[in-house]
Amino acid sequence: MAAHHTWSDRSRERLATCDPRLISLMNATLKASPLDLVIIEGHRSHERQAELLAAGKSKLGPGRSKHNASPSKAVDVAILRDGKVAWTDRDAWLQFGGLVKGVAATMGLTIRWGGDWDGDFDAAEHGFWDGPHFELVED
């Protein structure tokens, strides 16, 4: 049985900026996860999007990211180990990405995971792998 984790106040505030389907997905994922999680970002302003683009942390300009929608159609969520994001724990990220996709499927949601964009975990240094990113795929 999965350990019982809860969102911090800050994570709840960030998650509240997301589409209700993403809120439900992340809450169900947290409940099912043996991992401790943190919401990094939900809705993102155009100014913040421009900053991330300039810093090479996004490939999309203002208005082009699903984070820019209100409510946000994307959420960035990360795995915590001892209170720190476990950026380099490949196995944990693969487990987590599979968990979120599985929970989404049981809820009838179609999502896209940034960890699948190029299929290469080690490409993170090149800016292609985005393990924390999950977005709704809509018709």
Secondary structure, DSSP 8 states (H G I E B T S, - for coil): --------HHHHHHHTTB-HHHHHHHHHHHHH-SSEEEEEESS--HHHHHHHHHTTS-SS-TTSSGGGSSSBSEEEEEEEETTEE-TT-HHHHHHHHHHHHHHHHHTT--EEEGGGSSS-GGGGGGT---TTEEEE---
